[in-house]
Amino acid sequence: DRNRARRRCGRGQEGPDPGAWRRRCEEGSGGLSPFSREDVRKVIFWKRDLLTTDLICCQVTLADGRELVCHEEEVWWPDLMAELATLKGFDPDWFAKVSQPPFAECLTVAFQRST
């Protein structure tokens, strides 16, 4: 779970059009498919050490097992973060937990829905 997500988060991945983040799914899942907040089961954040800087990454796990893996440089990141912040029980302090110390992975579960 954690290692698979870390391998898929990196620069150079092109995201969908701004505002269309809901349709983004993991590669190999058959393309783009919509999802709603009710589908979100788990949200994990971590950092990748890129030598001179860190890249904050996010994995959103959906009820059907699909995963959205993205990073802070994607154009639709702010839209996704705003939507995730509306999840009941979402940790509003996730950024502080992930950002320090520098260059450490700091894996943080910001949301987990019991099934």
Secondary structure as GFF3:
##gff-version 3
##sequence-region A 1 115
A	DSSP	alpha_helix	2	8	.	.	.	ID=ss1
A	DSSP	three_ten_helix	21	23	.	.	.	ID=ss2
A	DSSP	three_ten_helix	37	39	.	.	.	ID=ss3
A	DSSP	beta_strand	40	49	.	.	.	ID=ss4
A	DSSP	beta_strand	54	62	.	.	.	ID=ss5
A	DSSP	beta_strand	67	71	.	.	.	ID=ss6
A	DSSP	alpha_helix	77	84	.	.	.	ID=ss7
A	DSSP	alpha_helix	94	99	.	.	.	ID=ss8
A	DSSP	beta_strand	108	112	.	.	.	ID=ss9
###
